[in-house]
Amino acid sequence: MTLEVLLPSDGAAQRLAEHPDLRCHVYTGTGEVTDEGRNSTVWVPPFLASLDVAGVLAQLPRLEVIQLL
């Protein structure tokens, strides 16, 4: 089973990209979540970001976990 994870930076995605059971997507907190990112079940939002959380949640219909930093 592959876990779809939405991460706050390219650096975080690169560090986790080698894990065989993760599929990493990036959302920095601005704009829209990518089509692929919308499949994420885990979201790690950017640290201390001021963003429209309700708007982001509305874009993540499969979301199960929010991991705060």
DSSP file (Angstrom, degrees, kcal/mol; ACC not computed):
  #  RESIDUE AA STRUCTURE BP1 BP2  ACC     N-H-->O    O-->H-N    N-H-->O    O-->H-N    TCO  KAPPA ALPHA  PHI   PSI    X-CA   Y-CA   Z-CA
    1    1 A M              0   0    0      0, 0.0     2,-0.5     0, 0.0     0, 0.0   0.000 360.0 360.0 360.0 129.6    0.0    0.0    0.0
    2    2 A T        -     0   0    0     20,-0.0     2,-0.5     2,-0.0    20,-0.2  -0.841 360.0-142.9 -99.7 131.0    1.4    3.4   -1.0
    3    3 A L  E     -a   22   0A   0     18,-3.3    20,-2.8    -2,-0.5     2,-0.6  -0.819   9.5-142.6 -95.0 125.1    0.7    6.4    1.3
    4    4 A E  E     -a   23   0A   0     -2,-0.5    37,-2.2    35,-0.2    38,-1.6  -0.792  24.0-172.3 -89.2 121.8    0.0    9.7   -0.5
    5    5 A V  E     -ab  24  42A   0     18,-2.5    20,-2.6    -2,-0.6     2,-0.7  -0.958  19.4-151.2-124.0 131.7    1.6   12.5    1.5
    6    6 A L  E     -ab  25  43A   0     36,-3.0    38,-3.1    -2,-0.4    20,-0.2  -0.905  25.3-170.1-102.2 114.5    1.3   16.3    0.9
    7    7 A L  E     -a   26   0A   0     18,-3.4    20,-2.9    -2,-0.7     6,-0.0  -0.681  29.0-125.6-110.5 158.2    4.5   18.0    2.2
    8    8 A P  S    S+     0   0    0      0, 0.0     2,-0.3     0, 0.0    18,-0.1   0.552  85.0  22.5 -82.3  -7.3    5.4   21.7    2.7
    9    9 A S     >  -     0   0    0     16,-0.2     4,-1.9     1,-0.1     5,-0.1  -0.993  69.6-117.5-155.3 159.3    8.5   21.8    0.6
   10   10 A D  H  > S+     0   0    0     -2,-0.3     4,-2.7     1,-0.2     5,-0.2   0.874 114.9  58.2 -63.0 -37.5   10.5   20.2   -2.2
   11   11 A G  H  > S+     0   0    0      1,-0.2     4,-2.1     2,-0.2    -1,-0.2   0.913 106.1  47.1 -60.6 -43.8   13.3   19.5    0.3
   12   12 A A  H  > S+     0   0    0      1,-0.2     4,-1.5     2,-0.2    -1,-0.2   0.911 112.7  49.8 -63.9 -41.8   11.0   17.4    2.5
   13   13 A A  H  X S+     0   0    0     -4,-1.9     4,-1.2     1,-0.2    -2,-0.2   0.893 109.9  50.8 -64.7 -39.4    9.6   15.6   -0.5
   14   14 A Q  H  < S+     0   0    0     -4,-2.7     4,-0.4     1,-0.2     3,-0.2   0.892 108.0  52.5 -65.5 -39.6   13.2   14.8   -1.7
   15   15 A R  H  < S+     0   0    0     -4,-2.1     3,-0.3     1,-0.2    -1,-0.2   0.836 118.8  35.6 -65.4 -32.0   14.2   13.4    1.7
   16   16 A L  H >< S+     0   0    0     -4,-1.5     3,-1.7     1,-0.2    -1,-0.2   0.533  91.6  93.0 -98.0  -7.5   11.2   11.1    1.8
   17   17 A A  T 3< S+     0   0    0     -4,-1.2    -1,-0.2     1,-0.3    -2,-0.1   0.757  78.9  60.1 -61.5 -26.8   11.1   10.2   -2.0
   18   18 A E  T 3  S+     0   0    0     -4,-0.4    -1,-0.3    -3,-0.3    -2,-0.1   0.637  76.8 105.0 -78.7 -12.4   13.2    7.1   -1.6
   19   19 A H    X   -     0   0    0     -3,-1.7     3,-1.5     1,-0.2    -3,-0.0  -0.565  67.9-145.8 -70.5 122.9   10.8    5.5    0.8
   20   20 A P  T 3  S+     0   0    0      0, 0.0    -1,-0.2     0, 0.0    -3,-0.0   0.704  93.1  51.3 -67.5 -19.7    9.1    2.8   -1.3
   21   21 A D  T 3  S+     0   0    0    -19,-0.1   -18,-3.3     2,-0.0     2,-0.4   0.285  98.0  80.4-102.1  11.4    5.7    3.1    0.4
   22   22 A L  E <   -a    3   0A   0     -3,-1.5     2,-0.5   -20,-0.2   -18,-0.2  -0.936  52.4-166.9-119.6 141.1    5.3    6.9    0.1
   23   23 A R  E     -a    4   0A   0    -20,-2.8   -18,-2.5    -2,-0.4     2,-0.3  -0.970  25.3-153.1-121.1 112.7    4.2    9.0   -2.8
   24   24 A C  E     +a    5   0A   0     -2,-0.5     2,-0.3   -20,-0.2   -18,-0.2  -0.676  17.5 178.2 -98.0 138.8    5.2   12.6   -2.0
   25   25 A H  E     -a    6   0A   0    -20,-2.6   -18,-3.4    -2,-0.3     2,-0.4  -0.909  21.5-130.2-129.0 158.0    3.5   15.8   -3.3
   26   26 A V  E     +a    7   0A   0     -2,-0.3     8,-0.4   -20,-0.2     2,-0.3  -0.936  26.0 167.7-118.3 133.3    4.3   19.4   -2.4
   27   27 A Y        -     0   0    0    -20,-2.9     6,-0.1    -2,-0.4     4,-0.1  -0.905  11.1-171.4-138.6 111.7    2.0   22.2   -1.3
   28   28 A T        -     0   0    0     -2,-0.3     3,-0.1     2,-0.3    -1,-0.1   0.520  55.8 -95.3 -83.9  -5.4    3.8   25.2    0.0
   29   29 A G  S    S+     0   0    0      1,-0.4     2,-0.4     3,-0.1    23,-0.2   0.437  95.0  95.4 107.0   1.0    0.7   26.9    1.2
   30   30 A T  S    S-     0   0    0      2,-0.1    -1,-0.4    21,-0.1    -2,-0.3  -0.939  78.6  -5.5-124.7 149.0    0.0   29.2   -1.7
   31   31 A G  S    S-     0   0    0     -2,-0.4     2,-0.2    -3,-0.1    -2,-0.0  -0.291 102.6 -29.5  72.8-157.9   -2.3   28.6   -4.7
   32   32 A E        -     0   0    0      1,-0.1     2,-0.2    -2,-0.0    -2,-0.1  -0.635  61.4-107.1 -96.5 152.0   -4.2   25.4   -5.4
   33   33 A V        -     0   0    0     -2,-0.2    -6,-0.1     1,-0.1     5,-0.1  -0.577  46.9-106.5 -70.8 139.1   -3.2   21.9   -4.4
   34   34 A T     >  -     0   0    0     -8,-0.4     4,-1.5    -2,-0.2    -1,-0.1  -0.199  26.3-109.0 -64.1 160.5   -2.1   20.0   -7.6
   35   35 A D  T  4 S+     0   0    0      1,-0.2     3,-0.3     2,-0.2     4,-0.3   0.913 122.4  46.3 -57.5 -43.6   -4.4   17.3   -9.0
   36   36 A E  T >4 S+     0   0    0      1,-0.2     3,-1.6     2,-0.2    -1,-0.2   0.895 108.4  56.6 -66.0 -39.2   -2.0   14.6   -7.8
   37   37 A G  G >4 S+     0   0    0      1,-0.3     3,-1.9     2,-0.2    -1,-0.2   0.762  91.5  71.8 -63.8 -25.3   -1.7   16.2   -4.4
   38   38 A R  G 3< S+     0   0    0     -4,-1.5    24,-0.7    -3,-0.3    -1,-0.3   0.658  87.9  64.4 -66.4 -14.6   -5.5   16.0   -4.0
   39   39 A N  G <  S+     0   0    0     -3,-1.6    -1,-0.3    -4,-0.3   -35,-0.2   0.478  77.6 124.7 -83.8  -2.1   -5.2   12.3   -3.5
   40   40 A S    <   -     0   0    0     -3,-1.9    22,-0.3     1,-0.1   -35,-0.2  -0.280  41.5-173.0 -65.5 140.4   -3.2   12.7   -0.3
   41   41 A T  S    S+     0   0    0    -37,-2.2    23,-2.8    22,-0.2    24,-2.2   0.524  77.1  51.1-103.6 -13.2   -4.3   11.0    2.9
   42   42 A V  E     -bc   5  65A   0    -38,-1.6   -36,-3.0    22,-0.2     2,-0.4  -0.991  66.6-169.3-126.3 133.6   -1.7   12.8    5.0
   43   43 A W  E     -bc   6  66A   0     22,-2.2    24,-2.5    -2,-0.4   -36,-0.2  -0.988   9.9-171.5-124.5 127.6   -1.0   16.5    5.0
   44   44 A V        -     0   0    0    -38,-3.1   -17,-0.2    -2,-0.4    24,-0.1  -0.910  23.9-152.7-111.5  98.5    2.0   18.2    6.7
   45   45 A P        -     0   0    0      0, 0.0    24,-0.3     0, 0.0     3,-0.1  -0.270  29.3 -85.0 -71.0 159.2    1.2   21.9    6.4
   46   46 A P    >   -     0   0    0      0, 0.0     3,-1.3     0, 0.0     2,-0.2  -0.332  54.2 -96.9 -61.2 144.0    4.0   24.5    6.3
   47   47 A F  T 3  S-     0   0    0      1,-0.3    21,-0.0    -3,-0.1    -3,-0.0  -0.431  99.9  -7.9 -66.4 130.5    5.3   25.6    9.8
   48   48 A L  T 3  S+     0   0    0      1,-0.2     2,-0.3    -2,-0.2    -1,-0.3   0.763  93.9 158.6  54.2  31.4    3.7   28.8   11.1
   49   49 A A    <   -     0   0    0     -3,-1.3     2,-0.8     1,-0.0    -1,-0.2  -0.608  39.4-143.1 -83.9 143.0    1.9   29.4    7.8
   50   50 A S        +     0   0    0     -2,-0.3     2,-0.3     2,-0.0    -1,-0.0  -0.893  46.4 140.9-104.5 103.6   -1.1   31.7    7.7
   51   51 A L        -     0   0    0     -2,-0.8     2,-1.6   -21,-0.0     3,-0.2  -0.896  64.9 -89.4-139.4 167.2   -3.3   30.0    5.1
   52   52 A D     >  -     0   0    0     -2,-0.3     4,-2.1   -23,-0.2     5,-0.2  -0.619  43.0-179.4 -79.8  88.0   -6.9   29.2    4.4
   53   53 A V  H  > S+     0   0    0     -2,-1.6     4,-3.0     1,-0.2     5,-0.2   0.905  79.6  52.2 -60.1 -44.0   -7.1   25.8    6.2
   54   54 A A  H  > S+     0   0    0      1,-0.2     4,-1.9     2,-0.2    -1,-0.2   0.888 109.4  51.0 -60.8 -38.3  -10.7   25.3    5.3
   55   55 A G  H  > S+     0   0    0      2,-0.2     4,-0.6     1,-0.2    -1,-0.2   0.884 112.1  46.0 -65.8 -38.9  -10.0   26.0    1.7
   56   56 A V  H >< S+     0   0    0     -4,-2.1     3,-1.4     1,-0.2     4,-0.4   0.929 110.6  52.8 -68.9 -44.9   -7.1   23.5    1.6
   57   57 A L  H >< S+     0   0    0     -4,-3.0     3,-1.4     1,-0.3    -2,-0.2   0.862 102.8  59.0 -59.0 -35.8   -9.2   20.8    3.5
   58   58 A A  H 3< S+     0   0    0     -4,-1.9    -1,-0.3     1,-0.3    -2,-0.2   0.749 104.0  52.6 -64.9 -22.3  -11.9   21.2    0.8
   59   59 A Q  T << S+     0   0    0     -3,-1.4    -1,-0.3    -4,-0.6    -2,-0.2   0.480 100.2  66.5 -89.6  -3.6   -9.3   20.2   -1.8
   60   60 A L    X   +     0   0    0     -3,-1.4     3,-1.5    -4,-0.4    -1,-0.2  -0.648  53.4 165.0-120.8  73.9   -8.3   17.1    0.0
   61   61 A P  T 3  S+     0   0    0      0, 0.0    -1,-0.1     0, 0.0   -22,-0.1   0.712  78.7  48.2 -65.6 -20.8  -11.3   14.7    0.0
   62   62 A R  T 3  S+     0   0    0    -24,-0.7   -23,-0.1   -22,-0.3    -2,-0.0   0.371  79.8 136.9 -99.1   4.3   -9.2   11.6    1.0
   63   63 A L    <   +     0   0    0     -3,-1.5   -22,-0.2    -6,-0.2   -21,-0.2  -0.259  14.7 158.5 -59.4 132.0   -7.4   13.3    3.9
   64   64 A E        +     0   0    0    -23,-2.8     2,-0.4     1,-0.3   -22,-0.2   0.595  61.4  34.5-121.1 -29.1   -7.2   11.2    7.1
   65   65 A V  E     -c   42   0A   0    -24,-2.2   -22,-2.2     2,-0.0     2,-0.5  -0.992  51.7-163.7-137.9 136.7   -4.3   12.7    9.0
   66   66 A I  E     -c   43   0A   0     -2,-0.4     2,-0.7   -24,-0.2   -22,-0.2  -0.988  14.3-162.1-115.4 120.3   -2.8   16.2    9.5
   67   67 A Q        -     0   0    0    -24,-2.5     2,-0.2    -2,-0.5    -2,-0.0  -0.896   8.0-156.1-105.3 110.3    0.7   16.2   11.0
   68   68 A L              0   0    0     -2,-0.7   -21,-0.1   -24,-0.1   -24,-0.0  -0.599 360.0 360.0 -85.5 147.0    1.7   19.5   12.5
   69   69 A L              0   0    0    -24,-0.3    -1,-0.1    -2,-0.2   -22,-0.1   0.423 360.0 360.0 -87.5 360.0    5.4   20.5   12.8
